[in-house]
Amino acid sequence: MNLFRRVKFAAIVVTLPIVIGCQAMTAKTRVENPQETAITKSVQAKLQAEKTANLTRVDVETNGGIVYLSGIVASLDARERAVKLAWEVSGVETVVNHLEVEK
């Protein structure tokens, strides 16, 4: 029984740092600068104000002038409209479209 406890303890000691390390590597630690924050907010505002297509389930992230769109939209037209709206924001250099069309 004593051997079983030692093996169990050793397994915990070995795996715990690996699990904690993996979680730390996947956490978002990057802080946006004020310009990126302004771009993100502007794109989000344009998407929320859009009346012809429901773009409320679109997530926006910005990194160095690159806008990343992800989420789900109802149609190909809505997907295209979200990209066009993102391009209209000042400071956007590239739009990466990861939007999926709802099936």
C-alpha positions as CSV (number, residue, x, y, z in Angstrom):
1,M,0.0,0.0,0.0
2,N,2.9,2.3,0.8
3,L,4.3,1.8,-2.7
4,F,1.0,2.7,-4.3
5,R,0.8,6.0,-2.4
6,R,4.4,6.9,-3.5
7,V,3.6,6.1,-7.1
8,K,0.4,8.1,-7.0
9,F,2.2,11.1,-5.4
10,A,5.0,10.9,-8.0
11,A,2.5,10.9,-10.8
12,I,0.7,14.0,-9.4
13,V,4.0,15.8,-8.9
14,V,5.1,15.1,-12.5
15,T,1.8,15.9,-14.2
16,L,0.7,19.0,-12.3
17,P,3.4,21.3,-13.7
18,I,2.7,20.1,-17.2
19,V,-1.0,20.8,-16.8
20,I,-0.4,24.3,-15.3
21,G,2.2,25.1,-17.9
22,C,-0.2,24.2,-20.8
23,Q,-2.9,26.4,-19.4
24,A,-0.5,29.3,-19.0
25,M,0.5,29.0,-22.6
26,T,-3.0,29.1,-24.0
27,A,-4.2,32.0,-21.9
28,K,-4.6,35.4,-23.6
29,T,-1.8,37.6,-22.2
30,R,-1.4,40.1,-25.0
31,V,-2.6,43.7,-24.2
32,E,-3.9,45.8,-27.0
33,N,-2.6,49.2,-27.5
34,P,-5.0,52.2,-27.7
35,Q,-5.1,52.2,-31.5
36,E,-6.0,48.5,-31.7
37,T,-8.7,49.0,-29.1
38,A,-10.2,51.9,-31.1
39,I,-10.2,49.8,-34.3
40,T,-11.8,46.8,-32.5
41,K,-14.5,49.0,-30.9
42,S,-15.2,50.8,-34.2
43,V,-15.6,47.5,-36.1
44,Q,-17.8,46.1,-33.4
45,A,-20.0,49.2,-33.4
46,K,-20.4,49.0,-37.2
47,L,-21.4,45.4,-37.0
48,Q,-23.9,46.0,-34.2
49,A,-25.4,48.9,-36.1
50,E,-25.9,46.9,-39.3
51,K,-29.6,46.6,-40.0
52,T,-29.7,44.5,-43.2
53,A,-27.8,41.5,-41.8
54,N,-27.7,40.1,-38.3
55,L,-24.0,40.4,-37.3
56,T,-24.4,40.2,-33.5
57,R,-22.6,36.8,-33.3
58,V,-19.4,38.1,-34.9
59,D,-16.3,38.4,-32.7
60,V,-13.6,41.0,-33.5
61,E,-10.0,40.9,-32.5
62,T,-7.3,43.3,-33.7
63,N,-3.5,42.9,-33.9
64,G,-1.3,45.4,-35.6
65,G,-4.0,46.8,-37.9
66,I,-5.1,43.3,-38.8
67,V,-8.8,42.6,-38.0
68,Y,-9.8,39.0,-37.3
69,L,-13.5,38.2,-37.7
70,S,-14.9,35.0,-36.3
71,G,-18.2,33.6,-35.4
72,I,-21.4,32.6,-37.2
73,V,-23.5,34.5,-39.7
74,A,-26.8,33.6,-41.4
75,S,-25.7,33.8,-45.0
76,L,-22.9,34.4,-47.5
77,D,-24.2,37.9,-48.0
78,A,-23.9,38.6,-44.2
79,R,-20.4,37.2,-44.3
80,E,-19.4,39.5,-47.1
81,R,-21.1,42.5,-45.5
82,A,-19.2,42.0,-42.2
83,V,-15.9,42.1,-44.1
84,K,-16.9,45.2,-46.0
85,L,-17.9,47.0,-42.8
86,A,-14.5,46.1,-41.2
87,W,-12.6,47.5,-44.2
88,E,-14.5,50.8,-43.7
89,V,-12.8,51.5,-40.4
90,S,-9.8,53.8,-40.4
91,G,-6.6,52.0,-39.5
92,V,-7.6,48.6,-40.8
93,E,-4.8,47.2,-42.9
94,T,-6.0,43.6,-43.4
95,V,-9.2,41.7,-42.6
96,V,-8.9,38.0,-41.9
97,N,-12.3,36.3,-42.3
98,H,-13.0,33.2,-40.2
99,L,-16.7,33.6,-40.3
100,E,-18.8,30.5,-40.7
101,V,-22.2,30.5,-42.5
102,E,-25.0,28.9,-40.4
103,K,-26.3,25.7,-41.8
